[in-house]
Amino acid sequence: MEMETRMKKRIRVEANTEPSESPFEALSEEILFLILDLLDSNPLDKKSFSLVSRSFFAVEARHRRSLTPLRPELLPFVLSRYNSISHLNLTLCPYLSDASLSSIASLLGPSLRSINLSGSRSYSHRGIESLANKCFNLEEIDVSNGVELTDEAAAAIGRMSKVERVRMGRCKKVTDLGIGCIAVCCPNLKLLCLKGCVGVTDLGVALIAVKCRKLRSLDVSFTMITKKCLPAIAQLPNLEDLCMTGCLGINDKALVTLKQGFKSLQALDMSNCQNISQASVSSILQKNPSLHHLNLSYCSPVNSMLSGLHGVFKLNSIKLDGCHVSTDGLKSLANSCISLKELSLSKCSGVTDEGISVIVAKHKDLVKLDATCCRYITDLSLAAITSSCASLVSLSMESCTKVTWEGFRLIGRHCPKLEELNLTDTDLDDEGLTSLSQCQNLTSLKIGICLKITDEGLIQIGRSCPHLQELDLYRSIGITDKGVSEIARGCSNLETICMSYCTSISDESLKCLSNCARLNTLEIRGCSLVSSVGISAIAARCCNLSKLDIKKCYEINDAAMLSFARFSHNLRQINLSYCSVTDVGVSALASISCLQVVTMLHLSGMSADGLAAALLMCGSLMKVKLHVSFKPFISPVLINRVESRGCMFQWLNKPFQVQLESSEVWKQQSHDIFVE
Amino acid sequence: MKQIIGEPGIDLSSDSKMDLKLTRNSESFHKPNSSNHNLNSFNQASQYFPNLSPTNFLSRAENLQQNLKTKSTNSFEPNLNSGMATQNPPLDWDPHAMLSNLSFLEQKIHEVQSLVQSIIDQQAEFSSRPSELATRQQLATADLTCIIIQLISTAGSLLPSIKNTLLSNNPALRQLVNPDFNNNLKCEGLIRNFPETARNSEYEDLLRNLDNEADWMKEPNPLPQSDIVDANPIDEHDLKESDDGDAEREHLPPGSYIVLQLEKEEILAPHTHFCVICGKGFKRDANLRMHMRGHGDEYKTPAALAKPSKEPGSDVHPVTRYSCPFVGCKRNKEHKKFQPLKTILCVKNHYKRSHCDKSYTCSRCHAKKFSVIADLKTHEKHCGRDKWQCSCGTTFSRKDKLFGHVALFQGHTPALPMDEVKASGSGQGNDDMTEDLGGYNGNFASEECLTSMDVKGIDESRAYFSPMNFDGFGALDEFGRGGFDLEDNPFAFIPSGFGQRSGDS
């Protein structure tokens, strides 16, 4: 935003010197709007657009509908420029006072349709009240994480009579009374999220169900609701999406005795409802033939979830993560569902080759299969999957340690549509990787903790998977600069790469990766060969970089921080523990205007004063992790000051540990845990 | 009655019914208005009893009388009644045995007579030795008890269906043996209807005579009361006490229970159990029994202290229901849709609530009045604590009631408690706001912002909550503090990942 204001000044100067000579002036506003419509993908494009001329600048301002400001204190200026904003996302403004909200309300007024306050703190019900008074067209409000908001805030939301979507997750102080106000005053409510509102009970939820008949989506996860409110919810005529994650008050009795209802329900999430079992599942499915999505993750650690299921269901997707699923259960699931598209069996115990074979033989349209940590499946399963599910798009087989290179070869040969593949912690080798390179549509490839792979396989991937956006090479220690360079060359769309503990990686890799202009997440934790030179190259050329982990890159020093401060205006999150950064670097880092999360442990060159200066300077901080030894040296006044801006401190007491653990030992340890 | 007598075709129309009313009021002692003294050994027997002065007897053994009066009338009198009818056709009894029984009775009565005579003779001596007097008196009482038992068993032998179980099952007889027994039931009136046939008129006489023996007093009811009677003595019902005797719910068929009606004075009397020795009154029989211990060692025996209703034979009580003495009340037995009351307590509460002045006033609101003190106490527990308020001003003592109200009426919203509004809504809040502005004075808190601040909204919010009652303010303090401490993690039960913002990693 600062940059923008600077540019604005510059434009004004230009406009004064050469008035209306520009050929761009000939373009009508409609045409410019059409052009702007096509510029949605990259935020930087619009910035460039508005720099063309004064009229372009004005048109861009009028065209813009949504805004995500970085600093609340600049809001009055920004909003006076963009006065037709209808969607305001304030998640990057952790400190947002009531005064800011009331100024937003008066500046935008009726044009505001949607506001997101979920990342903000320090505002109260008064701010929401001013929104309710001025922005009477508000349709959507997100006050999630407003842990200090009370019933009055909910009552204020209730006064926005046109509001349709309300998200108030984790508003722990809101009780039934506040929810009651919303229920009575917002008859148009279509979406309500009460996730983690522990003050809300059956009474409030039942009142919502009675009063808001247009409700389509309801999230009552992690609340204390019991079966008492279920009949009312079940009577909602338009309810399509119901999320009851972690509702421990919901049990079999509640669901089985429910006579009718949920007629329009399409998606039901009952994950972590630990008091329900197979009886509820079949009861729900039989009553709701239109149900498409069902999530039963971590529902029942002991019971077999599916055995005894009979009937014909239209289920498209089912998630059974963490449940005990027997072969019989998978058989009855396969027989009772018409066409499954998505199946998640992550961390399910009891999944065997037979079970997988039965499912995939029946459901050839399977698009997404998650078999994470199904440790008993072997190449047989893979043979069944690859032979019948040609349209598979996403496959996760993390820690399926019994699968061998032959299985991986089958994936490459038979699944050309595969886009997401997770083979973390498997026996994948170069041969398998070479075979996988036949999946040319891959966008996400996770091959961490595959100790057998080397540059040879990775080069093949780099050459044949141009769409790759995400690559995870965590602790795959066979990888060197050569492989990464090939990836950087071939996969120019790369956005996320993790090379943590790939100790052979050096500056050379990073220099190559700097060609990937879209790179936004880089993790090179423990790559001790990397120095400021490499990381500066990244900083200079990857301007979208927002997440960076350079922990234990001992060679990185203040020079890298200075280049971040200069180039990385989008950096949100950084971990620079153990780096050779001093006060200079830290204060340079603090000048990045949108930095939110910083972890700074064991920075030998950083003093308490330098830290204090940095903390004071960096206004957008939301979370700072520091070593507890710094705590006595920083004045409590300063800490209060920073905290009042919306920043959280986390004081850690981790011991100083220079030595890196060998990856072989690490993998061995992780396997020992499995055996137990 | 039909079943018991076993005679079909007895006319049960109202004019053929006869009521008997028993009373313990010794002052209103009357002879029965019917002059049938054409019987029998009972009259003879009764002549022995006048030797004891009725008042003496009453003062000394009121309990005993009560037992006789209530219990005997409840269950075994009809038996006697039918059994002793001379013209009763079922002659399956032995007149010889009867004669020997009667002569035994006669002999026994003579013994008691002489015993009592001796007490009178030696009264002067006894004044110095009261314990001996007590012994004699006990002896006389025991003898009398024996006579009555004998009498009843003799009479009972006339009725084949009852005679075998009579003694073993009749608690009244057992209670007679225990002179301390104080019956809970102190009913003034027992209403019975009998078919008035030639035969049955003798039953009444017999019954009255027996009442005379047992009671020393009798007031035949001058008003023939038409009502229910059926002494089906083995009808077992769940005798749960409910506050107002919900006979509606139990749906006893009319006639399957006995109806008792207490007089107004009795209902309103504070005490219902009186010491036969000193006359002290008690609310509870148990208290009386404890009190009786002070009157001598004979009241300290386990039998005397035992709870009388625990006796094994007590489970054959006929189902008893109560009528309210207030004529015209639905609970009065003459009401067309009569709904009987279940227990004495129900009678008392009903009578006080419905037909008495409400003399207890709530000390908090000075508005609510009650006639039953327990009701006042219940009300005072909640008075002024209706913290759940609707926007329409109605208050509720329970949250679910408020939500039911809000769900029912369009446009009504739950009102928020006052302390929240006051704590965060007014002065302190505004200070916060100006402080906020100070923080960003340089670039944000322009004059425009200050004027745009929504002070109006805050005022409105206050007005919105204004109907709230400030009186209960102190009590509401705890309410707003939901107790969600930031330091505590109320999500400890949530596995992982929840609540993490996507930006964090």
Interface residues (C-beta under 8 A of the other chain):
Chain A: P72 E73 L74 L75 P76 F77 S97 D98 A99 S100 S102 S103 A105 S106 L107 G119 S122 S124 H125 R126 E129 S130 A132 N133 K134 N145 V147 T150 D151 E152 A155 A156 G158 G169 R170 K172 K173 T175 D176 L177 G178 G180 C181 V184 C185 G196 V198 G199 L203 G204 A206 L207 V210 K211 F222 T245 G246 L248 N272 Y298 K547 R572 Q573 Q596 V597 M622 K623
Chain B: K399 D400 F403 V406 A407 G411 H412 T413 P414 A415 L416 P417 E420 V421 S424 G425 G429 D432 M433 D436 L437 G439 Y440 N443 F444 A445 S446 E448 C449 S452 M453 D454 K456 G457 I458 E460 S461 Y464 G480 G482 F484 L486 P490 F491 F493 I494 P495 F498 G499 R501 G503 D504 S505
